[in-house]
Amino acid sequence: MVAAIVFAPEYFSRLDSFTYVQMMRDPTELTIETGISKPVVAAMRDYAFGYNLLGASNANITFPEGLQGMTAAITTLCQTPFGGYLQGVAVHVGDIFDPTLTASFLACVDGTSGCSGTGSTLYDWMTNDLVAPDPAGAPVLYFQGLADIIMPANEEAACNVQLLQNAGVPVQVCIDPPAQHTDIPQRNVGMALQWSIAKLAGTALPTCSSSGMPACSP
């Protein structure tokens, strides 16, 4: 692989990506106050764990008894409508998680007694899923918009970039201040193509501004 080009990529670089652990710790927080993506990401992440690791019959194992129909909504609704569905059925973020699962998962996070059962399995799965950046791997061209409310620059993006840089991965950051999550590829595809051509040809890479990238605020 010669290089990788990413546009506001959504991936988990740490256990608390998209405030997953924080939401468990503050179950009375209103779901609507967390933004439009974090509860959706949490629910879909839990569904992926149940379905892929424990089997289709356990796809809803992480959800509380009153939300056992969550799997039907996840498999039939796109992200935005599903977010609206969550606002209606899970007023507080704690309503998304089975309380027994939450207690055992947080015990694993904190290294205290009670780390067992499905919560322990979820913790191990999530921890093992965090792949360390490879400094010997391909260089990365990273585009990020500052108007992105789905992949917030000061949370996920800044932390992802910091993790890459700390690991010694060659990463060039291009900040597009007005760009949102839905339009950053089309706004920057020209630069991406120029960079790709130069990289393949071994010529000088075009430059871009990284000004405005905030510090990582996990």
Secondary structure as the mmCIF struct_conf table of DSSP 4:
data_model
#
loop_
_struct_conf.conf_type_id
_struct_conf.id
_struct_conf.beg_label_comp_id
_struct_conf.beg_label_asym_id
_struct_conf.beg_label_seq_id
_struct_conf.end_label_comp_id
_struct_conf.end_label_asym_id
_struct_conf.end_label_seq_id
STRN STRN1 ALA A 4 PHE A 7
BEND BEND1 ALA A 8 ALA A 8
BEND BEND2 ARG A 14 ARG A 14
TURN_TY1_P TURN_TY1_P1 LEU A 15 ASP A 16
HELX_RH_3T_P HELX_RH_3T_P1 SER A 17 THR A 19
HELX_RH_AL_P HELX_RH_AL_P1 TYR A 20 ARG A 25
TURN_TY1_P TURN_TY1_P2 PRO A 27 THR A 28
BEND BEND3 GLU A 29 GLU A 29
STRN STRN2 LEU A 30 LEU A 30
HELX_RH_3T_P HELX_RH_3T_P2 THR A 31 THR A 34
BEND BEND4 ILE A 36 SER A 37
HELX_RH_AL_P HELX_RH_AL_P2 LYS A 38 PHE A 49
HELX_RH_PI_P HELX_RH_PI_P1 GLY A 50 LEU A 54
HELX_RH_3T_P HELX_RH_3T_P3 ALA A 56 ASN A 58
TURN_TY1_P TURN_TY1_P3 ALA A 59 THR A 62
BEND BEND5 PHE A 63 PHE A 63
HELX_RH_3T_P HELX_RH_3T_P4 GLU A 65 LEU A 67
TURN_TY1_P TURN_TY1_P4 GLN A 68 GLY A 69
HELX_RH_AL_P HELX_RH_AL_P3 MET A 70 THR A 76
BEND BEND6 LEU A 77 LEU A 77
HELX_RH_AL_P HELX_RH_AL_P4 GLN A 79 VAL A 89
BEND BEND7 VAL A 91 VAL A 91
STRN STRN3 HIS A 92 HIS A 92
HELX_RH_3T_P HELX_RH_3T_P5 VAL A 93 ILE A 96
BEND BEND8 PHE A 97 PHE A 97
HELX_RH_AL_P HELX_RH_AL_P5 PRO A 99 ASP A 110
TURN_TY1_P TURN_TY1_P5 GLY A 111 GLY A 111
TURN_TY1_P TURN_TY1_P6 SER A 113 GLY A 114
HELX_RH_AL_P HELX_RH_AL_P6 GLY A 117 ASN A 128
TURN_TY1_P TURN_TY1_P7 ASP A 129 ASP A 129
HELX_LH_PP_P HELX_LH_PP_P1 VAL A 131 PRO A 133
TURN_TY1_P TURN_TY1_P8 PRO A 135 ALA A 136
BEND BEND9 GLY A 137 GLY A 137
STRN STRN4 VAL A 140 GLY A 145
TURN_TY1_P TURN_TY1_P9 LEU A 146 ALA A 147
BEND BEND10 ILE A 149 MET A 151
HELX_RH_PI_P HELX_RH_PI_P2 ALA A 153 ALA A 157
HELX_RH_AL_P HELX_RH_AL_P7 ALA A 158 ASN A 166
TURN_TY1_P TURN_TY1_P10 ALA A 167 GLY A 168
STRN STRN5 VAL A 171 ASP A 176
TURN_TY1_P TURN_TY1_P11 PRO A 177 PRO A 178
TURN_TY1_P TURN_TY1_P12 HIS A 181 ASP A 183
HELX_RH_AL_P HELX_RH_AL_P8 ILE A 184 ALA A 201
TURN_TY1_P TURN_TY1_P13 GLY A 202 GLY A 202
HELX_LH_PP_P HELX_LH_PP_P2 ALA A 204 PRO A 206
TURN_TY1_P TURN_TY1_P14 SER A 211 GLY A 212
HELX_LH_PP_P HELX_LH_PP_P3 MET A 213 CYS A 216
#
